[in-house]
């Protein structure tokens, strides 16, 4: 009776197998993916199996496993929008699980190649060997990916150690937040929704603040009305080329991008200054793409989630992200590293002071210390003058 029930129902058997794999607690994520890949690739040796259909089935199952059958509960709540789930699935499938390489191997196993008029026995053997090689390479590459990420639930817990409702966003706190952004992300207050440098809003705000003032603002207004001269277009392209070079080579990460980087990476984080790293440019590229995608998804998703949970409009959410920064990111002051930076501000009993009570002079030193810059009185005086001119805060 059981044999008759499952006879010819390959999809049901495949589904049951996948479900049995994902509930095995002793396997990590990569081991589970490897077993599913092996099962799927093995099915390509059945005469009736269509490798193209197997590719589609594998992609659908992987998407469902990563985005809906996950044990990461906060991921389900924060990445609740479909395009967030698709972006997460594509990044993980391409860079972490090498799904694209497995699909390529399956496509080479499809019978359409064997039925082609130009196919010979020798070419058939080459296609088979190439398919097997690609599949083995995908497994080896997947298990050797150095980047390991924390779960969204873990990231949420790290953030929520400093809940939104515990911060008093008064003038004393804002003063300290403005100092931090003057060093780390001075455009954050001018942006509405842009969490990363890879957004049209960020480019507009950056370009306006960097290059447009007075008569040039009138040119921008003319451009918006369609009166754009070729000279202006060429100038814009040159400036954007220089900016993109800085983004890719020197970082230029926004505060949300830096936060998601520090909070997410469990292992394998690579910086420009990191030495003796193989495929360093590729790993930096992967890291930057991760920041671009996940900074917006996580912090926008978190905002929507907290609005429902707290019943609050979160009008100071932008300030909250800056408030999180010294509570999560480390800094170096007078040769001493504080991880995170808030540990530099303690009272006589050793307890960390509320941020609105932090010493202003030391906040300037902390802001320089995020990048490990040499701190001098002249530098602090220059930054203090800039903050006073732009924000109106004076001691």
C-alpha positions in Angstrom: 0.0 0.0 0.0 2.8 2.4 0.9 4.7 1.5 -2.3 1.6 2.2 -4.4 1.1 5.5 -2.7 4.6 6.9 -3.4 5.1 5.1 -6.8 5.8 7.9 -9.3 5.3 10.6 -6.7 8.9 11.8 -6.9 8.0 15.3 -5.7 6.3 14.0 -2.5 9.3 11.9 -1.7 11.7 14.8 -2.3 9.6 17.1 -0.1 9.5 14.6 2.7 13.3 14.1 2.4 13.9 17.9 2.6 11.6 18.3 5.6 13.4 15.5 7.4 16.8 17.1 6.7 15.9 20.6 8.0 14.6 19.3 11.3 17.9 17.6 12.1 19.3 19.7 15.0 22.8 18.2 14.8 23.4 19.6 11.3 24.4 23.2 10.8 23.0 25.2 7.9 25.7 24.3 5.4 25.5 20.6 6.2 21.8 20.7 5.6 22.2 22.5 2.3 24.9 20.0 1.2 22.6 17.0 1.9 19.7 18.7 -0.1 22.1 19.4 -3.0 23.3 15.8 -3.0 19.7 14.5 -3.1 18.7 16.9 -5.8 21.8 16.2 -7.9 21.3 12.4 -7.4 17.7 12.7 -8.8 19.2 14.1 -12.1 20.5 10.5 -12.8 16.9 9.2 -13.1 15.8 8.9 -16.7 12.5 10.5 -16.2 13.8 13.5 -14.2 14.0 16.9 -15.9 17.0 18.8 -14.7 15.4 22.1 -15.5 12.5 21.2 -13.4 14.9 20.1 -10.6 16.6 23.5 -10.8 13.2 25.2 -10.3 12.2 22.8 -7.5 15.6 23.3 -5.8 15.4 27.1 -5.9 11.8 27.1 -4.6 12.7 24.7 -1.7 15.8 26.7 -0.8 13.8 29.9 -0.7 11.1 28.3 1.5 13.7 26.9 3.9 15.7 30.1 4.2 12.8 32.5 4.5 9.8 30.6 5.9 11.0 27.4 7.6 13.8 29.1 9.5 14.2 28.8 13.2 15.3 32.5 13.3 12.1 33.9 14.7 13.0 37.6 14.5 14.0 37.1 10.8 10.3 36.2 10.1 9.2 39.4 11.9 11.7 41.9 10.6 12.2 40.6 7.1 8.4 40.3 6.6 8.3 42.0 3.2 8.6 39.8 0.1 11.3 41.9 -1.5 13.3 41.7 1.7 13.0 37.9 1.6 14.0 37.8 -2.0 17.1 40.0 -1.4 18.1 37.9 1.6 17.6 34.6 -0.4 19.6 35.9 -3.4 22.6 37.2 -1.3 22.8 34.0 0.7 22.3 31.7 -2.3 25.0 33.5 -4.4 27.7 34.3 -1.8 27.1 31.7 1.0 25.5 28.6 -0.4 26.6 28.7 -4.1 23.2 27.7 -5.3 24.0 29.2 -8.8 26.9 26.8 -9.2 24.7 23.8 -8.3 22.0 24.9 -10.8 24.7 25.3 -13.5 25.8 21.7 -12.8 22.2 20.5 -13.0 21.6 22.3 -16.3 24.6 20.5 -17.8 22.9 17.2 -16.8 19.7 18.0 -18.7 18.7 15.6 -21.5 18.2 18.5 -24.0 22.0 18.4 -24.5 21.9 14.7 -25.3 19.1 15.2 -27.8 20.9 18.0 -29.6 22.0 17.2 -33.1 25.5 18.3 -32.6 26.0 16.2 -29.5 28.5 13.3 -29.7 29.5 10.6 -27.3 32.7 12.4 -26.5 31.0 15.7 -25.8 28.4 13.9 -23.7 31.2 12.6 -21.5 32.8 16.1 -21.3 29.4 17.6 -20.2 29.0 14.9 -17.6 32.5 15.4 -16.1 32.1 19.1 -16.2 28.8 18.9 -14.4 30.2 16.6 -11.7 33.3 18.9 -11.3 31.1 22.0 -10.9 28.9 20.2 -8.3 31.9 19.1 -6.3 33.4 22.5 -6.5 30.1 24.1 -5.3 30.2 21.9 -2.2 33.8 22.5 -1.4 33.5 26.3 -2.0 30.4 26.4 0.2 32.1 24.7 3.1 35.1 27.0 2.7 33.3 30.3 2.7 35.0 32.2 5.6 32.1 34.6 6.4 29.7 33.3 9.2 26.8 35.5 10.2 24.8 35.8 13.4 21.1 35.2 13.2 18.7 38.2 12.9 17.4 37.2 16.3 20.9 37.6 17.8 21.4 41.0 16.1 18.0 42.1 17.4 19.0 41.1 21.0 22.2 43.0 20.7 20.4 46.1 19.6 17.6 45.8 22.2 20.1 45.7 25.0 19.7 49.5 24.5 16.0 49.9 23.9 14.5 52.9 22.2 12.4 53.9 25.2 15.4 54.2 27.5 16.9 57.1 25.6 15.9 60.6 26.4 16.4 62.5 23.1 16.8 65.9 24.7 19.2 68.6 23.7 22.1 67.2 25.9 21.9 63.8 24.1 21.5 65.3 20.7 24.6 67.4 21.2 26.6 64.3 21.7 24.9 62.6 18.8 25.8 65.5 16.5 29.4 65.2 17.4 29.5 61.5 16.5 27.7 62.1 13.1 30.1 65.0 12.3 32.8 62.3 12.2 31.0 59.2 11.0 28.0 60.2 8.9 27.4 63.9 8.6 24.6 63.5 6.1 22.3 61.3 8.2 20.2 64.2 9.4 19.5 65.4 5.8 18.4 62.0 4.6 14.8 60.7 5.0 15.0 57.0 4.3 18.5 56.3 2.9 20.3 53.9 5.2 23.2 53.2 2.7 25.4 54.9 0.2 23.8 52.7 -2.5 20.6 54.8 -2.8 19.5 57.6 -5.1 18.5 59.7 -2.1 22.0 59.4 -0.6 23.6 60.5 -3.9 21.3 63.5 -4.2 22.0 64.6 -0.6 25.7 64.0 -0.9 26.0 65.9 -4.2 23.9 68.8 -3.0 25.9 69.3 0.2 29.2 68.7 -1.4 29.0 70.7 -4.6 25.8 72.8 -4.8 25.5 76.2 -3.2 24.3 79.6 -4.3 24.3 79.8 -8.1 24.9 76.1 -8.4 21.7 75.4 -6.6 19.9 77.4 -9.4 21.6 75.1 -11.9 20.3 72.1 -10.0 16.8 73.6 -10.2 17.2 74.1 -13.9 18.4 70.5 -14.3 15.3 69.3 -12.5 13.2 71.2 -15.0 15.0 69.5 -17.8 17.5 72.2 -18.8 20.7 70.2 -18.4 23.8 71.1 -20.3 26.3 68.5 -21.5 29.1 70.2 -19.4 27.1 69.7 -16.2 26.4 66.1 -17.0 30.2 65.4 -17.6 31.1 67.2 -14.4 28.5 65.2 -12.5 29.9 61.9 -13.9 33.5 62.9 -13.0 32.4 63.7 -9.4 30.4 60.5 -9.1 33.4 58.5 -10.3 35.6 59.9 -7.6 32.9 59.3 -5.0 32.4 55.7 -6.1 36.1 55.1 -5.9 36.0 56.3 -2.3 33.1 54.1 -1.5 34.8 51.0 -2.9 38.3 51.7 -1.7 38.0 53.7 1.5 34.6 52.6 2.9 32.4 55.7 3.2 29.9 53.5 5.1 27.0 55.2 6.8 26.3 54.6 10.5 23.6 52.0 9.7 26.0 50.2 7.4 28.7 50.1 10.1 26.3 48.9 12.7 25.0 46.0 10.6 28.5 45.0 9.7 29.7 44.9 13.3 26.5 43.2 14.5 26.3 40.6 11.8 29.7 39.1 11.3 30.6 36.3 13.6 33.7 35.3 11.6 35.4 36.4 8.4 35.2 40.2 8.6 37.8 41.8 6.3 38.9 45.4 6.2 41.1 47.4 3.8 43.8 47.4 6.4 43.6 43.6 6.9 46.8 41.9 5.6 47.7 38.5 4.3 44.2 37.7 3.1 43.5 35.7 -0.1 41.0 37.2 -2.6 40.8 40.3 -0.4 39.1 42.5 -3.1 36.4 39.9 -3.6 35.8 39.6 0.1 35.6 43.4 0.5 33.1 43.5 -2.4 31.0 40.8 -0.7 31.1 42.8 2.6 30.1 46.0 0.9 27.2 44.4 -0.9 26.1 42.9 2.4 26.1 46.3 4.1 24.2 47.8 1.2 21.5 45.2 1.3 21.1 44.4 5.0 21.5 47.8 6.5 18.3 49.0 4.9 16.4 45.7 5.3 17.2 45.3 9.0 16.9 48.8 10.3 13.8 49.6 8.2 12.3 46.3 9.1 13.2 46.9 12.8 11.5 50.3 12.7 8.3 48.8 11.3 8.4 46.0 13.8 9.0 48.3 16.8 6.2 50.6 15.7 3.7 47.7 16.1 5.3 46.4 19.3 5.6 49.7 21.1 2.7 51.5 19.5 5.0 54.4 18.9 5.7 56.4 15.8 9.5 56.4 16.6 9.9 60.1 15.6 13.5 59.9 16.9 14.4 56.7 15.2 17.3 58.3 13.2 18.7 59.7 16.5 18.3 56.2 18.0 20.5 54.7 15.3 23.3 57.2 16.2 22.7 56.5 19.9 23.3 52.8 19.3 26.6 53.5 17.6 28.9 54.1 20.6 27.0 51.4 22.5 28.1 48.8 19.9 31.2 50.0 18.1 34.6 50.1 19.7 37.0 53.1 19.9 40.5 53.9 21.0 41.2 56.8 23.4 44.7 57.7 24.6 46.0 54.3 23.5 43.2 52.4 25.3 40.7 50.4 23.3 37.1 50.4 24.7 34.8 47.8 23.3 32.2 49.1 23.0 33.0 52.8 23.2 30.5 53.5 26.0 32.8 51.8 28.5 35.1 54.8 28.3 32.4 56.8 30.2 32.1 55.5 33.8 31.3 57.1 37.1 33.4 56.7 40.3 31.7 53.3 41.0 32.6 52.0 37.6 29.1 52.1 36.2 28.5 53.4 32.6 27.0 56.8 32.6 23.9 57.7 30.6 24.9 59.1 27.3 23.5 62.6 27.9 26.0 62.9 30.8 29.1 62.0 28.9 32.0 64.5 29.0 31.9 66.6 25.8 35.7 66.7 25.5 36.0 63.0 25.8 33.1 62.5 23.2 35.3 64.4 20.7 38.2 62.1 21.5 35.9 59.0 21.2 34.7 60.2 17.8 38.3 60.5 16.5 39.0 57.1 18.2 36.4 55.2 16.1 38.8 55.4 13.1 42.0 55.3 15.2 43.0 58.8 14.2 45.7 60.7 16.1 43.9 63.0 18.5 45.3 66.6 18.9 43.9 69.7 20.5 43.9 71.5 17.2 41.8 68.8 15.6 39.3 68.8 18.4 39.1 72.6 18.3 38.4 72.5 14.5 35.6 69.9 14.9 34.1 71.8 17.9 33.9 75.0 15.8 32.3 73.1 12.9 29.7 71.5 15.2 28.9 74.9 16.8 28.5 76.5 13.4 26.3 73.8 11.9 24.3 72.7 14.9 24.4 75.7 17.3 25.7 73.7 20.3 28.2 75.5 22.5 29.8 74.6 25.8 
